[in-house]
Amino acid sequence: MDVEVAGVCGAGHGERSPERENQRNGYRPRQWDRRAGTIGLNIPKLRKGSYFPTFLEPRRTAEKAVMAVIQEAYIHGVSTRAVDDPVRAMGLTGTSKSQVSRLCEEIDERVQTFLNRPLEGDWPFLRSDATYVKLREGGRIVSMAVIVAFASSPVNTDGRRDLLGITVMPSEAETFCAAFLRALTRRGLRGVQLVISDAHEGLKAFVGQTLPRTVC
């Protein structure tokens, strides 16, 4: 690790050199589990950027593979307790419900980042529809509307197709459709000329009030 960090910094520890590009900034502990036992490592930290030992890269790849298996199982509806089975099938000792929940928090963060991203450019052709699914809410199974909006090709001046937004609402009533489309406009939706839908009254009412020059 000292050799690798010296190469990244352009100089050794405590060495004065005009070629130095970075400096050390303490250490972070990490446990390296081996068949012969566990080795405690102090991995050097840098003032600019980050450093990760090359000899631990294979383990990082394996960790990413395990995380991918857990997250994929979670997405497909496998309960957090049942995720323990595929983890054990990969040769590990297993995982707990809390560990699965922590790993899958990353999925929620990525989804929220995607759903709240700014919408840039003009979107001439907007398509919206909904489907009903069964969800668990407050200990009960209820039917909820999943409302989706995406831009049909060509969707904007670049001609690309994008999923603009998804939301889960109690129904397709005007109030809920309006709230969903208002959120899209706040994120930057503009330039809409044609809205393609199933002629739902709630959607038509909102389009007429908010996008008066738009055909629905």
Residue pairs with C-beta under 8 A, 6 or more apart in sequence:
1 41
1 43
1 44
1 53
2 12
2 13
2 44
4 51
4 53
4 54
5 13
5 24
5 44
5 46
5 51
6 12
6 13
6 15
8 21
8 22
8 46
8 49
8 51
9 20
9 21
9 22
9 23
9 24
9 46
10 17
10 19
10 20
10 21
10 22
11 17
11 19
11 20
13 24
22 46
22 47
22 48
22 49
23 46
23 47
23 48
24 44
24 45
24 46
24 47
25 45
25 46
25 47
26 44
26 45
27 42
27 43
27 44
27 45
28 42
28 43
28 45
29 40
29 41
29 42
29 43
30 40
30 41
30 43
30 56
31 38
31 39
31 40
31 41
32 38
32 39
32 40
32 41
32 56
32 59
41 53
43 51
43 52
43 53
44 51
45 51
52 60
65 90
66 87
66 90
66 92
67 103
69 86
69 87
69 90
70 83
70 86
70 87
70 95
70 100
70 103
70 104
71 103
71 104
71 106
71 107
73 82
73 83
73 86
74 80
74 83
74 100
74 104
74 107
75 107
78 86
80 97
80 100
80 101
80 104
81 97
83 95
83 100
84 94
84 95
84 96
87 94
87 95
88 94
115 165
115 166
116 187
117 187
118 187
118 188
119 164
119 184
119 187
119 188
119 189
119 190
120 188
121 156
121 157
121 158
121 191
122 156
122 157
122 190
122 191
123 151
123 155
123 156
123 164
123 189
123 190
123 191
123 192
124 154
124 155
124 156
124 191
124 192
124 193
124 194
125 151
125 152
125 153
125 154
125 155
125 192
125 193
125 194
125 196
126 149
126 150
126 151
126 152
126 164
126 189
126 192
126 194
126 195
126 196
127 149
127 150
127 151
127 152
127 195
127 196
127 197
128 147
128 148
128 149
128 177
128 181
128 195
128 196
128 197
128 203
129 147
129 148
129 197
129 198
130 145
130 146
130 147
130 148
130 172
130 200
131 145
131 146
131 148
132 143
132 144
132 145
132 146
133 143
133 144
133 146
134 141
134 142
134 143
134 144
135 141
135 142
135 143
135 144
135 168
136 142
137 144
144 168
144 169
144 170
145 168
145 169
145 170
145 171
145 172
145 176
146 166
146 167
146 168
147 166
147 167
147 168
147 169
147 172
147 176
147 177
147 180
148 163
148 165
148 166
149 163
149 164
149 165
149 166
149 180
149 181
149 184
150 161
150 162
150 163
150 164
151 161
151 162
151 164
152 161
152 196
153 159
153 160
153 161
154 160
155 161
155 162
156 162
156 191
164 184
164 189
165 180
165 183
165 184
165 187
167 180
167 183
169 176
169 177
169 179
169 180
170 176
172 200
172 202
172 203
173 202
174 201
174 202
174 203
174 205
174 206
175 202
176 202
177 200
177 202
177 203
177 206
178 202
178 205
178 206
178 210
181 189
181 203
181 206
181 207
181 210
182 210
185 210
192 211
192 214
193 213
193 214
193 215
194 214
194 215
194 216
195 203
195 207
195 211
195 214
195 215
195 216
197 203
197 204
197 216
199 216
203 216
204 216
207 214
207 216
208 216
